[in-house]
Amino acid sequence: MYRTILLILYLAVLIPSVTHLIRYREIPSSRRLSAGLGVSGVLLCPVCAGFLCELLTSLLSIGLFLLVIIGGMGLMVKSIFR
């Protein structure tokens, strides 16, 4: 899961950076800006991927817990009124 999130973040950072670098290759300040944003994005991607991986794991476990509780209550209500 971590590698998938990391790949998505890498693509989300590198594709706009490279396309901006190619589109505005005549302007030196734009080239420096897009290269800098691309490099800083690549350096920050592993940290963000780790945070998102932990966040998604927590959200999925909470969601599964709520599903079990609500499903259990639904089964109890169904068995009582049947």
C-alpha positions in Angstrom: 0.0 0.0 0.0 2.9 2.4 0.8 4.5 1.8 -2.6 1.2 2.4 -4.4 0.7 5.7 -2.6 4.3 6.7 -3.2 4.0 5.9 -6.9 0.8 8.0 -7.2 2.5 10.9 -5.4 5.6 10.7 -7.5 3.5 10.8 -10.6 1.4 13.7 -9.3 4.6 15.7 -8.7 6.8 14.7 -11.7 4.2 14.9 -14.5 3.3 18.6 -14.0 6.9 19.5 -13.2 8.2 17.9 -16.4 5.4 19.2 -18.6 5.9 22.8 -17.2 9.7 22.4 -17.8 9.1 21.3 -21.4 6.4 23.9 -22.2 8.4 26.9 -20.8 11.9 25.8 -21.7 12.8 29.3 -23.2 12.3 31.1 -19.8 15.2 30.3 -17.4 13.3 31.4 -14.2 10.4 29.1 -15.1 12.9 26.2 -15.7 14.5 26.7 -12.4 11.1 27.0 -10.6 9.7 23.8 -12.2 13.0 21.9 -11.5 13.0 23.1 -7.9 9.4 22.2 -7.3 10.0 18.8 -8.9 13.1 18.0 -6.7 11.4 19.3 -3.5 8.3 17.3 -4.3 10.3 14.1 -4.9 12.1 14.6 -1.6 8.8 15.2 0.3 6.9 12.3 -1.3 8.1 9.5 1.0 7.1 11.5 4.1 3.7 12.3 2.7 3.2 8.7 1.6 4.0 7.4 5.1 1.5 9.8 6.6 -1.2 8.9 4.1 -0.6 5.2 4.6 -1.0 5.5 8.3 -4.0 7.7 7.9 -5.7 5.3 5.5 -4.9 2.3 7.7 -6.5 4.1 10.7 -9.6 5.1 8.7 -10.1 1.6 7.2 -9.8 0.0 10.7 -12.3 2.5 12.2 -14.6 1.9 9.2 -14.4 -1.9 9.6 -15.1 -1.6 13.3 -18.2 0.6 12.7 -19.4 -1.9 10.1 -19.1 -4.8 12.5 -20.9 -2.9 15.3 -23.7 -1.6 13.0 -24.1 -5.0 11.3 -24.2 -6.7 14.8 -26.9 -4.3 16.0 -28.8 -4.8 12.8 -28.7 -8.6 13.2 -29.8 -8.3 16.9 -32.8 -6.1 15.9 -33.7 -8.4 13.1 -33.6 -11.5 15.4 -35.7 -9.7 18.1 -38.5 -8.5 15.8 -38.6 -11.6 13.6 
